[in-house]
Amino acid sequence: MARPLARFLTVVVAVLCTACRASEPSRAGAPGSAPTLQFQVFGDPAEITAYRELVAAFEQRTPDVKVGFIPVGNQRDHMAKLTTGFAGGDQPDVFLINFRRFGQFADKDVLDELGPRLSERGHLKESDLYEQSAEAFRYNGKLMCIPQNISSLVVYYNRALFEQAKVPPPKPDWKWNDFLSAAKALTKDRDGDGKNDVYGLGFEPVLIRVAPFVWQAGGDIVDNLQRPSRFTLDEAGARQALDFIHSWQTTHKIVPTHAEYESESLDARFSRGGLGMLLQSRRFTATLRTVPNLDWDVAPLPGQQAAATVLHSDAFCLAKSSPRKEAAYRFIEFVMGTEGSTLLSKTGRTVPSVKSVAEGPAFLDPSAPPRSARVFLDVIPTIRRTPNIAAWNEIESRVDPMIEDWFYSQGQREPIGREVQQAVGNLLTRHE
């Protein structure tokens, strides 16, 4: 009886294994099957919905290619998944990444150089893109990834709260004093319990948010953008900006307390009407469009000695070892083409890096908020960026908690610029 039973079990296992293989996502090279392209992206629910729609549109137009969509809820998990994936040989074929974080992968030579490849195929030229976003994804002079957006830091503001406080809407040329006056007037204790119910400003105390104010004051973050060797936050212009920023929490109390910041996200607080202004990038628009009965708009950052904002740009990168490169090129061509870029523009998630789409009706649609969408285009000449060196992600992970601790500190303490330089050590010079 043992041998017939064994033969029977062998047949059952073989049938089950065949069924399992049939249910697995098809891979490139499988006879008669469409290649399955693995695409990883991070974002909040509204953003993830936008990318699902993008994938669905591509699959409808390109039925011979399937996309295995890998959504990740936040940037930290996205980076961890990418890092472990590349280390273990299980990385996605295509992924979206910020310019401040792609350098570590470019430095390891695990990315396919996309600039010349797409140009050779005739679907996209580098001149079609805004230079500020394309330049951010060059590594050793090569355009490694294709930027999908050229967002920047702007001021989201609650129009109803401005009207209630009798504060005029921000002007294109407003200055730090105008900004501060508005934030103070918007900060309200409505029920008289000694606690503010509405704050004038929402500010995330991290380096990318501090940077534009430093530039506006004539200072800088590092000594050399392309080959930085030290931070310059202890120099005069930077010190002026840091003093101004620190006063928001200590002197003027126009921002939520640390406990309030920890207990409720700034995005959520603004969405429910608890903030008069919030500093955020274009990606927040997709979320705000889902919030009913919120009257909001956008304005440029205030200026001081100069006008300046900071680049927020993500790009599509392709793993050099991908066995599905042809399918990947077709996917990137689609998402960067008129149809794909227009689809993402309509969701509100991006400021297209393709100039013709950014200037078109999908992005500048007057029926879709914000009504002042052109602000994102008007500030492009003032966009600056932080370094994209391999160690920058690690540097930010060290510096950002220090800036948060400094921002919420009371009284006198050692200037944050010296602390930052000490904490970073030789990370800035790894590229040398």
CORVENPE-V654203 format. One record per residue. N is the residue number from 1. PSI is psi in whole degrees, 0 to 359 (NA if undefined). BURIAL is # if it has 24 or more other ideal C-beta (glycine too) atoms within 12 Angstrom, else .. D_FIRST is the distance of its C-alpha to the first C-alpha in whole Angstrom. Layout:
N:PSI:BURIAL:D_FIRST / N:PSI:BURIAL:D_FIRST
//
This chain:
1:334:.:0 / 2:316:.:4 / 3:313:.:6 / 4:322:.:6 / 5:318:.:6 / 6:317:.:9 / 7:321:.:10 / 8:314:.:11 / 9:323:.:12 / 10:318:.:14 / 11:317:.:16 / 12:314:.:17 / 13:319:.:18 / 14:319:.:20 / 15:315:.:21 / 16:318:.:23 / 17:322:.:24 / 18:319:.:26 / 19:319:.:27 / 20:316:.:29 / 21:326:.:30 / 22:332:.:32 / 23:349:.:33 / 24:152:.:35 / 25:134:.:39 / 26:148:#:39 / 27:159:.:41 / 28:136:#:43 / 29:346:.:42 / 30:127:.:39 / 31:128:.:39 / 32:12:.:41 / 33:155:.:41 / 34:141:.:44 / 35:140:#:45 / 36:115:#:44 / 37:130:#:47 / 38:121:#:47 / 39:119:#:51 / 40:138:#:51 / 41:152:#:55 / 42:158:#:56 / 43:170:#:58 / 44:175:#:59 / 45:319:.:57 / 46:321:#:60 / 47:317:#:60 / 48:320:#:56 / 49:319:#:57 / 50:317:#:59 / 51:328:#:57 / 52:318:#:54 / 53:322:#:56 / 54:313:#:57 / 55:317:#:54 / 56:319:.:53 / 57:319:#:56 / 58:315:#:55 / 59:327:#:52 / 60:321:.:54 / 61:337:.:56 / 62:73:#:53 / 63:345:.:50 / 64:3:.:49 / 65:128:#:49 / 66:149:#:47 / 67:123:#:48 / 68:103:#:46 / 69:127:#:48 / 70:90:#:48 / 71:139:#:51 / 72:137:#:52 / 73:332:.:54 / 74:165:.:57 / 75:320:#:58 / 76:314:.:57 / 77:325:.:53 / 78:313:#:54 / 79:320:#:55 / 80:319:.:53 / 81:320:#:50 / 82:315:#:52 / 83:312:#:52 / 84:326:.:49 / 85:314:#:47 / 86:322:#:50 / 87:326:.:49 / 88:5:.:45 / 89:24:.:45 / 90:38:.:44 / 91:156:#:48 / 92:159:#:49 / 93:313:#:50 / 94:140:#:53 / 95:157:#:55 / 96:134:#:58 / 97:150:#:60 / 98:150:#:63 / 99:334:#:66 / 100:351:#:66 / 101:353:#:63 / 102:342:#:62 / 103:324:#:64 / 104:330:#:61 / 105:321:#:58 / 106:321:#:61 / 107:330:.:62 / 108:2:.:59 / 109:43:.:59 / 110:7:#:56 / 111:143:#:57 / 112:135:#:58 / 113:111:#:62 / 114:333:#:62 / 115:298:#:66 / 116:329:.:66 / 117:314:#:63 / 118:325:#:64 / 119:319:.:68 / 120:329:.:66 / 121:349:.:64 / 122:9:.:68 / 123:335:#:66 / 124:130:#:68 / 125:152:.:71 / 126:329:#:72 / 127:346:.:75 / 128:344:#:73 / 129:152:#:72 / 130:132:#:75 / 131:324:.:76 / 132:322:#:75 / 133:322:#:71 / 134:318:#:71 / 135:327:#:73 / 136:340:#:70 / 137:20:#:67 / 138:140:#:69 / 139:121:#:68 / 140:40:.:70 / 141:358:.:71 / 142:137:.:68 / 143:101:#:67 / 144:320:#:64 / 145:159:#:63 / 146:113:#:64 / 147:133:#:66 / 148:341:#:65 / 149:162:#:68 / 150:63:#:71 / 151:173:#:72 / 152:169:#:74 / 153:127:#:75 / 154:176:#:77 / 155:113:#:78 / 156:134:#:77 / 157:149:#:79 / 158:109:#:79 / 159:322:#:82 / 160:318:.:83 / 161:323:#:83 / 162:316:#:86 / 163:317:.:88 / 164:323:.:87 / 165:1:#:89 / 166:41:.:91 / 167:126:#:90 / 168:149:.:90 / 169:151:#:87 / 170:141:#:87 / 171:156:.:89 / 172:330:.:88 / 173:26:.:90 / 174:158:#:90 / 175:177:#:90 / 176:317:#:89 / 177:322:.:91 / 178:317:#:91 / 179:312:#:87 / 180:317:#:88 / 181:318:#:90 / 182:314:#:88 / 183:321:#:85 / 184:319:#:88 / 185:332:#:89 / 186:339:#:85 / 187:120:#:84 / 188:138:#:85 / 189:94:.:84 / 190:329:.:84 / 191:4:.:84 / 192:25:.:86 / 193:8:.:84 / 194:2:.:85 / 195:139:.:81 / 196:131:#:81 / 197:331:.:79 / 198:133:#:80 / 199:148:#:80 / 200:332:#:82 / 201:141:#:79 / 202:123:#:76 / 203:123:#:75 / 204:115:#:72 / 205:81:#:73 / 206:166:#:72 / 207:319:#:73 / 208:336:#:72 / 209:329:#:74 / 210:323:#:77 / 211:310:#:78 / 212:329:#:80 / 213:325:#:82 / 214:315:#:83 / 215:321:#:83 / 216:330:#:86 / 217:6:#:88 / 218:8:.:88 / 219:190:#:86 / 220:166:#:82 / 221:314:#:79 / 222:168:#:79 / 223:335:.:81 / 224:122:.:79 / 225:317:#:77 / 226:322:.:75 / 227:69:.:75 / 228:143:#:76 / 229:343:.:77 / 230:155:#:78 / 231:151:#:78 / 232:32:#:82 / 233:353:#:81 / 234:7:#:84 / 235:168:#:87 / 236:308:.:89 / 237:317:#:88 / 238:319:#:85 / 239:319:#:86 / 240:314:#:88 / 241:319:#:85 / 242:322:#:83 / 243:318:#:86 / 244:314:#:86 / 245:316:#:82 / 246:329:#:82 / 247:338:#:85 / 248:326:#:83 / 249:325:#:81 / 250:303:.:84 / 251:311:.:88 / 252:337:#:87 / 253:50:#:84 / 254:1:#:83 / 255:157:#:79 / 256:150:#:76 / 257:169:.:76 / 258:317:.:73 / 259:319:.:72 / 260:322:#:72 / 261:321:#:71 / 262:329:.:68 / 263:338:.:67 / 264:130:.:67 / 265:152:.:67 / 266:323:#:70 / 267:315:#:68 / 268:320:.:68 / 269:317:#:71 / 270:318:#:73 / 271:330:#:71 / 272:3:.:72 / 273:19:#:75 / 274:1:#:76 / 275:137:#:77 / 276:323:#:80 / 277:151:#:79 / 278:133:#:76 / 279:116:#:75 / 280:169:#:72 / 281:182:#:71 / 282:332:#:70 / 283:335:#:67 / 284:339:#:68 / 285:318:#:69 / 286:321:#:66 / 287:314:#:65 / 288:331:#:69 / 289:345:#:69 / 290:356:.:66 / 291:118:.:68 / 292:149:.:71 / 293:32:.:74 / 294:118:#:75 / 295:105:.:78 / 296:163:#:77 / 297:182:#:79 / 298:155:#:79 / 299:159:#:81 / 300:161:#:82 / 301:151:#:82 / 302:155:#:86 / 303:173:#:87 / 304:257:#:90 / 305:330:.:91 / 306:161:#:89 / 307:136:#:86 / 308:143:#:83 / 309:177:#:79 / 310:142:#:76 / 311:135:#:73 / 312:103:#:70 / 313:134:#:68 / 314:154:#:64 / 315:158:#:63 / 316:123:#:60 / 317:153:#:58 / 318:128:#:56 / 319:131:#:53 / 320:329:.:54 / 321:5:.:50 / 322:132:#:49 / 323:3:.:47 / 324:43:#:49 / 325:320:#:52 / 326:317:.:53 / 327:322:#:52 / 328:317:#:53 / 329:318:#:57 / 330:322:#:57 / 331:313:#:56 / 332:321:#:59 / 333:320:#:61 / 334:310:#:60 / 335:333:#:61 / 336:349:#:64 / 337:181:#:65 / 338:315:#:67 / 339:312:#:65 / 340:314:#:62 / 341:322:#:66 / 342:318:#:67 / 343:313:#:64 / 344:325:#:64 / 345:320:#:68 / 346:333:#:67 / 347:342:#:65 / 348:355:#:68 / 349:326:#:66 / 350:156:#:67 / 351:107:#:71 / 352:138:#:70 / 353:344:#:70 / 354:116:#:71 / 355:319:#:75 / 356:327:.:75 / 357:321:#:72 / 358:326:#:74 / 359:3:.:77 / 360:178:.:76 / 361:335:.:75 / 362:320:#:72 / 363:319:#:73 / 364:22:#:76 / 365:113:.:76 / 366:344:.:78 / 367:351:.:76 / 368:130:.:74 / 369:152:#:75 / 370:149:#:76 / 371:336:.:79 / 372:42:#:80 / 373:331:#:77 / 374:343:.:80 / 375:320:#:80 / 376:330:#:77 / 377:323:#:79 / 378:329:#:82 / 379:357:#:81 / 380:319:#:79 / 381:341:.:82 / 382:4:#:82 / 383:133:#:79 / 384:166:#:78 / 385:164:#:75 / 386:169:#:73 / 387:157:#:72 / 388:26:#:69 / 389:164:#:68 / 390:325:#:65 / 391:1:#:65 / 392:322:#:67 / 393:318:#:64 / 394:322:#:64 / 395:312:#:67 / 396:323:#:67 / 397:334:#:65 / 398:319:#:67 / 399:320:#:70 / 400:316:#:69 / 401:329:.:69 / 402:319:#:72 / 403:321:#:74 / 404:315:#:72 / 405:318:.:74 / 406:316:#:77 / 407:321:#:77 / 408:5:#:77 / 409:154:.:79 / 410:148:.:82 / 411:195:.:86 / 412:145:.:86 / 413:170:.:84 / 414:139:.:83 / 415:136:#:83 / 416:332:#:80 / 417:319:#:80 / 418:320:.:80 / 419:318:#:77 / 420:313:#:75 / 421:319:#:77 / 422:320:.:76 / 423:325:#:72 / 424:327:#:71 / 425:232:.:73 / 426:13:.:72 / 427:324:#:69 / 428:334:#:72 / 429:11:.:72 / 430:335:.:69 / 431:348:#:70 / 432:NA:.:73
//
